Amino acid sequence: MLPFLSQELGRTVTDAPDVWAFLRTSYIKANNYASKDYRGRVQSDLEKAEGIETKSFERWLYQRDAPGYETQPVIKIQQAIEMWMVQPDKYYDYIARAGKKIGFDIDDRWHNSKDKVAIKVTYFDNHAGELKFKYNGGDAFRSLTLSGDNKLKTATFFIDGIRANSMDRGFDFTLEADDSTEQIVVSMVRVIDSKK
């Protein structure tokens, strides 16, 4: 994460060279979070028993689950040490999310000033088939053949004129498994201003 964070130091949403989302998941102890939620949210009994799920590191690119765009955390790795804020027996992180469709929204403050972007998708090639990158209402798309060799890979899509909030549920673009593909497994997505 350090190389991505270092590019953003001192930057704002209006002058950042890229936006990104790392689709990771971990669990923190509920009692360490009590009375610290800025919205005053009450913790559920499940959260108290199993920890609070924390999802994704995001910098002006947002992945959200919605009806038809549900994801699950996958690719578990053990944490190097047992940290005090982590839920006991959950000293691990998931470093990807899997689903049939995954939706992304670029912060409009960044998006509105960009007319040409490069979108880098880092994925685990765990299921043979096809990944579709859809944008501009789904009328435009690019396809990527998946071999199912279980390797971590990155694909880059160069896009001119991506329209804001043009996809279902207000997403700017989606990543989708075709009908013959069980699911797609995505770890990180970056949108880069290709004019910078």
Sequence and secondary structure as in RCSB ss.txt:
>XXXX:A:sequence
MLPFLSQELGRTVTDAPDVWAFLRTSYIKANNYASKDYRGRVQSDLEKAEGIETKSFERWLYQRDAPGYETQPVI
KIQQAIEMWMVQPDKYYDYIARAGKKIGFDIDDRWHNSKDKVAIKVTYFDNHAGELKFKYNGGDAFRSLTLSGDN
KLKTATFFIDGIRANSMDRGFDFTLEADDSTEQIVVSMVRVIDSKK
>XXXX:A:secstr
 HHHHHHHTT  TTT SEEEEEEEEEEE HHHHTT  TT     HHHHHH EEEEEEEEBEEE   TT   EEEE
EEE SS  TTB TT  EEEEEEEESEEEEEE HHHHTT SEEEEEEEEE  SSEEEEEEEGGGTEEEEEEE    
 EEEEEEEEE   TT SGGG SEEEEE TT   EEEEEEEEEETT 
